[in-house]
Every structure is written in structure tokens, then in C-alpha cells.
């Protein structure tokens, strides 16, 4: 494991240009190319990705290496305290989400302590316009019509 003390320059502009023009879409990990087009991803990378702090990079690397979603010091597994959540919680996942697949999101949902909770898989089988990936639920081309009303309605009820 490499430890990074400083920031890691991701060259967001160069990365955005590459994402917007390449055929290699990472659609099996970050998004579904059928619900989020290359232009949208390019804009997201350009506007949403900047220098990554060394400690955050180390934390994410630790998640990949250990398979555990933990705090930066790796002392607190986030999943260990889900039963302590007592506020209304809505868990949303995309049908094609490879980072948090529906089965994993369902497991999180089941462990959450509150009884006031909801679970939705964003996909065509559930009446949505596409089978969403991980980032699609927020930046997908139709997220505004498909997902945002669901979230807004949940917030209005709570």
C-alpha cells in the first residue's frame, strides 16, 4: 500500500476530454452508457472531479484492498453501525450498479435500524426508463424525470 500525503492531480480537464471521446466507458463499473451518454460523463468529470487528497485516495485504496467499507483510519467498518440509524432512510441503487449492486444495497437496507425506510432499484422492471448504473441515478440523462421525483417525494413525506 502506498501512502500519499499530498494531493493527487487528476487533470480533470484532460480526463474529461478523454472520457468524452473514448469508446472505453467503464460502463460496467461507474455508469450505464445507455442511460448516461459520453457527453454527460465528460461534463461530470470536468466539473465534478478535481484533485484528490492523498488521505482520501488511501482510504479508497484500502476499501479495494480489504473489501471493507471503513473509516479513514480503518478502525470503524461503516456497515457495523447501520442498525443504529433511527432517521427515515431511502436506499436507492441502479439495476446495473456494479459498485453497490441491488443485492448489496438490499443488505444495507435490511440492516438499517429505522422502520421508516424505503428501498428502490432504478430499472425498467420497476417502471423507470432505463437500467441505471452507479452514477446514473444522479447524473443520468433521465435522472431528473426518473429518480429526482422519487427522492423529492420521499423528502416531502419526511
C-alpha positions as CSV (number, residue, x, y, z in Angstrom):
1,X,0.0,0.0,0.0
2,X,1.4,3.4,-1.0
3,X,0.6,6.3,1.4
4,X,0.0,9.7,-0.2
5,X,0.4,12.8,1.9
6,X,-0.3,15.4,-0.7
7,X,-3.0,15.8,-3.3
8,X,-3.2,13.7,-6.5
9,X,-3.8,15.8,-9.6
10,X,-6.3,14.0,-11.7
11,X,-6.1,16.5,-14.5
12,X,-9.9,16.8,-14.7
13,X,-9.9,18.7,-18.0
14,X,-7.7,16.1,-19.7
15,X,-9.7,13.3,-18.2
16,X,-13.0,14.8,-19.2
17,X,-11.8,15.2,-22.8
18,X,-10.7,11.5,-22.8
19,X,-14.0,10.3,-21.2
20,X,-16.0,12.2,-23.8
21,X,-14.2,10.8,-26.8
22,X,-13.2,7.2,-25.9
23,X,-15.1,4.1,-26.5
24,X,-13.8,2.6,-23.2
25,X,-16.7,3.7,-21.0
26,X,-16.2,1.8,-17.7
27,X,-20.0,1.2,-18.1
28,X,-19.6,-2.0,-16.2
29,X,-18.4,-0.1,-13.1
30,X,-19.4,3.5,-12.9
31,X,-22.3,4.1,-15.3
32,X,-24.5,2.5,-18.0
33,X,-23.8,4.0,-21.4
34,X,-27.4,3.6,-22.3
35,X,-28.7,5.9,-19.5
36,X,-25.7,8.3,-19.3
37,X,-24.1,9.4,-22.5
38,X,-20.4,10.2,-23.0
39,X,-21.0,14.0,-23.1
40,X,-22.8,13.9,-19.8
41,X,-20.0,11.8,-18.2
42,X,-17.4,14.2,-19.7
43,X,-19.1,17.2,-18.2
44,X,-19.4,15.4,-14.8
45,X,-15.7,14.6,-14.8
46,X,-14.7,18.1,-15.8
47,X,-17.0,19.8,-13.2
48,X,-17.1,17.1,-10.5
49,X,-13.6,15.6,-10.3
50,X,-10.7,17.7,-9.0
51,X,-7.6,17.0,-7.2
52,X,-8.0,14.0,-4.8
53,X,-6.5,14.3,-1.4
54,X,-3.8,11.8,-0.5
55,X,-5.7,10.6,2.6
56,X,-8.9,10.1,0.6
57,X,-7.0,8.2,-2.1
58,X,-5.5,6.0,0.7
59,X,-9.0,5.4,2.2
60,X,-10.5,4.3,-1.2
61,X,-7.4,2.1,-1.9
62,X,-8.0,0.5,1.5
63,X,-11.6,-0.3,0.5
64,X,-10.4,-2.0,-2.7
65,X,-7.7,-4.0,-1.0
66,X,-9.7,-5.1,2.0
67,X,-13.2,-5.3,0.6
68,X,-14.3,-3.4,3.7
69,X,-16.0,0.0,3.6
70,X,-14.3,1.6,6.6
71,X,-13.3,5.0,8.1
72,X,-10.1,6.6,7.0
73,X,-8.2,5.1,10.0
74,X,-9.7,1.7,9.1
75,X,-11.0,1.2,12.6
76,X,-14.7,1.7,12.0
77,X,-16.5,-0.5,9.5
78,X,-19.4,1.6,8.3
79,X,-21.7,-1.3,8.0
80,X,-21.3,-2.2,11.7
81,X,-23.5,0.7,12.8
82,X,-26.3,0.6,10.3
83,X,-28.7,-0.8,13.0
84,X,-28.1,2.5,14.9
85,X,-29.7,4.6,12.2
86,X,-33.0,5.9,13.5
87,X,-34.0,8.5,11.0
88,X,-36.0,7.9,7.8
89,X,-33.7,6.5,5.2
90,X,-34.2,5.9,1.4
91,X,-31.8,3.4,-0.2
92,X,-31.6,3.8,-4.0
93,X,-29.5,1.7,-6.3
94,X,-29.3,1.2,-10.1
95,X,-30.3,-2.1,-11.6
96,X,-26.8,-2.2,-13.2
97,X,-24.9,-0.6,-10.3
98,X,-21.6,-2.5,-10.1
99,X,-20.2,-0.6,-7.1
100,X,-23.3,-1.2,-4.9
101,X,-25.4,-3.8,-6.7
102,X,-29.0,-4.2,-5.8
103,X,-28.3,-7.2,-3.6
104,X,-25.7,-5.2,-1.6
105,X,-28.0,-2.2,-1.3
106,X,-30.8,-4.5,-0.1
107,X,-28.5,-5.9,2.6
108,X,-27.7,-2.4,3.7
109,X,-31.4,-1.6,3.7
110,X,-32.2,-4.6,5.8
111,X,-29.6,-3.7,8.4
112,X,-30.7,-0.1,8.8
113,X,-32.4,0.3,12.3
114,X,-35.3,2.5,11.5
115,X,-38.6,1.1,10.4
116,X,-39.2,4.2,8.3
117,X,-37.2,3.3,5.3
118,X,-37.5,2.6,1.6
119,X,-35.6,0.6,-1.0
120,X,-35.8,1.2,-4.7
121,X,-34.0,-0.3,-7.7
122,X,-33.9,2.1,-10.6
123,X,-34.5,-0.1,-13.7
124,X,-37.0,-0.8,-16.4
125,X,-38.6,-3.7,-14.4
126,X,-39.7,-1.2,-11.8
127,X,-41.1,1.3,-14.3
128,X,-38.1,3.5,-15.0
129,X,-36.9,4.5,-18.5
130,X,-33.6,2.6,-18.2
131,X,-31.5,0.3,-16.2
132,X,-29.3,2.7,-14.2
133,X,-25.7,2.2,-13.1
134,X,-24.0,3.7,-10.1
135,X,-23.6,7.4,-11.2
136,X,-26.7,7.3,-13.4
137,X,-29.1,7.7,-10.5
138,X,-27.7,11.2,-10.0
139,X,-26.4,12.4,-13.4
140,X,-28.1,10.1,-15.9
141,X,-29.7,11.7,-18.9
142,X,-33.2,11.0,-17.5
143,X,-32.4,11.1,-13.8
144,X,-34.3,14.3,-13.5
145,X,-37.5,12.7,-14.7
146,X,-37.0,9.2,-13.3
147,X,-35.1,9.5,-10.0
148,X,-35.4,13.1,-8.7
149,X,-39.3,12.9,-8.3
150,X,-38.8,9.8,-6.2
151,X,-36.3,11.5,-3.9
152,X,-38.3,14.7,-3.8
153,X,-41.5,12.7,-2.8
154,X,-39.6,10.9,-0.1
155,X,-38.3,14.2,1.3
156,X,-41.8,15.7,1.1
157,X,-43.2,12.8,3.2
158,X,-40.5,13.2,5.8
